[in-house]
């Protein structure tokens, strides 16, 4: 069970660009929270229909691949204990942080009213000297961040949503994975197996490769500063303080 001092939300929302983004990054945290009874919504912006370099595939394969990847994501979410999955079916590789999409995410946040939103760091471009962050990842992170604040909680932002009955909602905390300087670590020692199993559901992307060694190495590296066997690291924005119990 989590340490009594650890923040455990009653509800959370994971917002990511592609099927499998969540499993590579934050699945251990989501599984940990789900085990406590946290109600989790997973929002996937694109269907990952660009995720193939097979020379036998052309553009006609994209709808088939999108369906495969959404099925894989649903299976992964079941492993993690996630309650609902929302697919926006946007084109892979073309995600832009538009006002229209921010409004859609604002509507989703106001509908499900999570205490916590989990997404990527919108500022992350380069990781070391070997990986350039996918532009869809940054767009999804930017959309999620600004949907959380100011849009979800501001009454007259997207006033037509208010007219439709979507009342403002203040998210308490925003968890950003992949920051240059994390300030919060979640111990995933008890859930790393679930993270690996969930990631393995994305067979269309993994092929014959077993990601277990890499996932364990990443989690070991992230846990090292806090003396944890396996961890996921975040920058956490505390947007609304909990009121002390009487």
Order of alpha helices (4+ residues) and beta strands (2+ residues): beta-alpha-alpha-beta-alpha-beta-alpha-beta-beta-beta-alpha-alpha-beta-beta-alpha-alpha-alpha-beta
